[in-house]
Amino acid sequence: MKAALPPDKLGATWDALIAQLGALRGWTIVRRAHTDGKDVRVARLDFERGVLLALVSIAPPSQEIAGLFFKPAPTEATTAPYVDLSAFRAEEVSVGRAPFVLQGTLTVPNGAGPFPAAVLVHGSGPHDRDETIGANRPFKDIAEGLSSRGVAVLRYEKRTFQHGAKLDDTITLDDEVVVDAVAAVDLLRARSDVDAGRVFVIGHSLGALLAPEIAARAAPVAGAILLAPPGRPPWDSVLAQMRYLEAPPAILAEVEAAIDLLKAGKLGAGKLLGAPASYWQDWAARDGVATAKELGKPILVLRGERDYQVTDEDVATWRDGLSAAEDAVFVTVPHANHLLIPGHGKPGPAEYETPGHVDASVVARLADFVLQGRIATFITPSR
């Protein structure tokens, strides 16, 4: 653990958390468990502007720390007002193969079917099946909202969430995202209550960048929906977000130096935001726009108007690259943030601690696209 996260890197990680969430106000151990031969301690960390869980893996018999990562603390789930719980059923399913089987939830509309269906693909970081971020669960909203309207939806725990202790620095985006998403598509197509010819891939953030590739590798699929897709090299997005959030100059300078080394191929065994150079290079090499052009399937791109993480600059890359595609539609959702939840004022990470739901118009647009292959006429695509 010390080799993977030396004191200077651990300090930089902690400084970044402080910059984002404010000072630590207190902490407490909330869970003890034994998983994969290791003792696990989960601590709740209360900051000025948010709450995180710290997961610590301890290797017996030495009791040395073998793993450490942070994730948002879950809050009690609520049901979005556009969800009709009587219109569908929820079923627990397993996605993928050993040793990385993932637990998931499949929501299926009531009736015989077969129904059109969609797989939800997470953004970056270790996410649960609801893509819980702060006090919000956007994937729960989308899944239940779509299933209320006649679409079967599969959401599942991300590999880095359920099996994070088994993963090491050799992880690729295939390991983290693509392989499991393809398996999820295969699971849907094999079901008698799903229309195998009408399965869509819906990705958010990093998942949106990879959605065309997932759709191509899981072919045939009916189309792809990209929610807040990045369009810049990942290190450019990192720097833009840090500058937007006014990160401390010392931390910003350290990240800039690491990025310069990374781009020059000289980062070596060093890391950028906890990930090795190979991970960032793998990310940068994924050309989602080119893959989407070759896919030849309907593409819907949505971005929240107040999204500071994926900006107009990102979406412009997709719009320019798909300008000749007749089946590509771009929509900007007024007042919505990166989670496609409406809000007001200057957006920032603290906003994610306020409970909300994915905008009803987003769910309506997704349903139109999946059910009819188009957006309803009252929607005006952005230009």
ChimeraX attribute file (.defattr): number of C-alpha atoms within 10 A of each C-alpha:
attribute: neighborCount
match mode: 1-to-1
recipient: residues
	/A:1	11
	/A:2	12
	/A:3	7
	/A:4	18
	/A:5	16
	/A:6	11
	/A:7	11
	/A:8	9
	/A:9	17
	/A:10	16
	/A:11	13
	/A:12	17
	/A:13	17
	/A:14	12
	/A:15	18
	/A:16	18
	/A:17	16
	/A:18	17
	/A:19	16
	/A:20	20
	/A:21	18
	/A:22	16
	/A:23	15
	/A:24	15
	/A:25	11
	/A:26	10
	/A:27	15
	/A:28	11
	/A:29	13
	/A:30	11
	/A:31	11
	/A:32	13
	/A:33	10
	/A:34	11
	/A:35	12
	/A:36	11
	/A:37	10
	/A:38	19
	/A:39	17
	/A:40	22
	/A:41	18
	/A:42	19
	/A:43	19
	/A:44	20
	/A:45	19
	/A:46	19
	/A:47	18
	/A:48	14
	/A:49	17
	/A:50	22
	/A:51	22
	/A:52	19
	/A:53	21
	/A:54	19
	/A:55	20
	/A:56	20
	/A:57	24
	/A:58	20
	/A:59	16
	/A:60	12
	/A:61	7
	/A:62	7
	/A:63	11
	/A:64	12
	/A:65	16
	/A:66	17
	/A:67	20
	/A:68	18
	/A:69	15
	/A:70	17
	/A:71	19
	/A:72	21
	/A:73	19
	/A:74	16
	/A:75	15
	/A:76	8
	/A:77	14
	/A:78	13
	/A:79	15
	/A:80	19
	/A:81	10
	/A:82	19
	/A:83	20
	/A:84	15
	/A:85	15
	/A:86	9
	/A:87	17
	/A:88	22
	/A:89	16
	/A:90	16
	/A:91	11
	/A:92	12
	/A:93	15
	/A:94	15
	/A:95	23
	/A:96	18
	/A:97	11
	/A:98	7
	/A:99	8
	/A:100	17
	/A:101	15
	/A:102	21
	/A:103	18
	/A:104	20
	/A:105	20
	/A:106	23
	/A:107	26
	/A:108	29
	/A:109	26
	/A:110	15
	/A:111	12
	/A:112	10
	/A:113	15
	/A:114	17
	/A:115	24
	/A:116	26
	/A:117	30
	/A:118	31
	/A:119	26
	/A:120	28
	/A:121	33
	/A:122	29
	/A:123	21
	/A:124	15
	/A:125	15
	/A:126	21
	/A:127	21
	/A:128	23
	/A:129	23
	/A:130	23
	/A:131	24
	/A:132	22
	/A:133	20
	/A:134	21
	/A:135	21
	/A:136	27
	/A:137	26
	/A:138	22
	/A:139	25
	/A:140	25
	/A:141	25
	/A:142	27
	/A:143	25
	/A:144	28
	/A:145	30
	/A:146	30
	/A:147	29
	/A:148	23
	/A:149	19
	/A:150	22
	/A:151	28
	/A:152	30
	/A:153	31
	/A:154	28
	/A:155	28
	/A:156	28
	/A:157	24
	/A:158	28
	/A:159	24
	/A:160	20
	/A:161	17
	/A:162	18
	/A:163	17
	/A:164	16
	/A:165	19
	/A:166	12
	/A:167	12
	/A:168	12
	/A:169	13
	/A:170	10
	/A:171	15
	/A:172	16
	/A:173	17
	/A:174	14
	/A:175	14
	/A:176	20
	/A:177	22
	/A:178	21
	/A:179	17
	/A:180	24
	/A:181	31
	/A:182	23
	/A:183	17
	/A:184	26
	/A:185	27
	/A:186	17
	/A:187	17
	/A:188	22
	/A:189	20
	/A:190	11
	/A:191	11
	/A:192	12
	/A:193	18
	/A:194	23
	/A:195	17
	/A:196	21
	/A:197	14
	/A:198	20
	/A:199	28
	/A:200	26
	/A:201	31
	/A:202	27
	/A:203	27
	/A:204	28
	/A:205	23
	/A:206	23
	/A:207	28
	/A:208	27
	/A:209	26
	/A:210	33
	/A:211	34
	/A:212	30
	/A:213	25
	/A:214	29
	/A:215	26
	/A:216	20
	/A:217	16
	/A:218	18
	/A:219	16
	/A:220	17
	/A:221	22
	/A:222	21
	/A:223	27
	/A:224	30
	/A:225	27
	/A:226	25
	/A:227	28
	/A:228	30
	/A:229	29
	/A:230	26
	/A:231	24
	/A:232	17
	/A:233	16
	/A:234	15
	/A:235	21
	/A:236	13
	/A:237	18
	/A:238	18
	/A:239	16
	/A:240	16
	/A:241	16
	/A:242	20
	/A:243	13
	/A:244	12
	/A:245	15
	/A:246	12
	/A:247	18
	/A:248	14
	/A:249	11
	/A:250	11
	/A:251	17
	/A:252	16
	/A:253	12
	/A:254	13
	/A:255	20
	/A:256	17
	/A:257	13
	/A:258	20
	/A:259	22
	/A:260	14
	/A:261	16
	/A:262	21
	/A:263	13
	/A:264	9
	/A:265	12
	/A:266	13
	/A:267	18
	/A:268	11
	/A:269	10
	/A:270	18
	/A:271	21
	/A:272	22
	/A:273	14
	/A:274	15
	/A:275	15
	/A:276	20
	/A:277	23
	/A:278	19
	/A:279	16
	/A:280	20
	/A:281	17
	/A:282	13
	/A:283	18
	/A:284	13
	/A:285	9
	/A:286	15
	/A:287	15
	/A:288	21
	/A:289	21
	/A:290	14
	/A:291	18
	/A:292	26
	/A:293	18
	/A:294	12
	/A:295	20
	/A:296	16
	/A:297	20
	/A:298	21
	/A:299	27
	/A:300	24
	/A:301	23
	/A:302	24
	/A:303	29
	/A:304	25
	/A:305	20
	/A:306	25
	/A:307	21
	/A:308	19
	/A:309	22
	/A:310	24
	/A:311	21
	/A:312	18
	/A:313	12
	/A:314	18
	/A:315	22
	/A:316	15
	/A:317	16
	/A:318	22
	/A:319	20
	/A:320	10
	/A:321	15
	/A:322	18
	/A:323	13
	/A:324	10
	/A:325	15
	/A:326	11
	/A:327	15
	/A:328	21
	/A:329	22
	/A:330	19
	/A:331	21
	/A:332	21
	/A:333	21
	/A:334	16
	/A:335	17
	/A:336	21
	/A:337	27
	/A:338	23
	/A:339	25
	/A:340	29
	/A:341	24
	/A:342	19
	/A:343	17
	/A:344	10
	/A:345	8
	/A:346	10
	/A:347	18
	/A:348	17
	/A:349	17
	/A:350	14
	/A:351	20
	/A:352	22
	/A:353	17
	/A:354	13
	/A:355	16
	/A:356	21
	/A:357	23
	/A:358	23
	/A:359	24
	/A:360	18
	/A:361	14
	/A:362	22
	/A:363	21
	/A:364	18
	/A:365	19
	/A:366	23
	/A:367	24
	/A:368	17
	/A:369	21
	/A:370	26
	/A:371	18
	/A:372	10
	/A:373	17
	/A:374	18
	/A:375	20
	/A:376	14
	/A:377	8
	/A:378	6
	/A:379	11
	/A:380	12
	/A:381	15
	/A:382	12
	/A:383	9
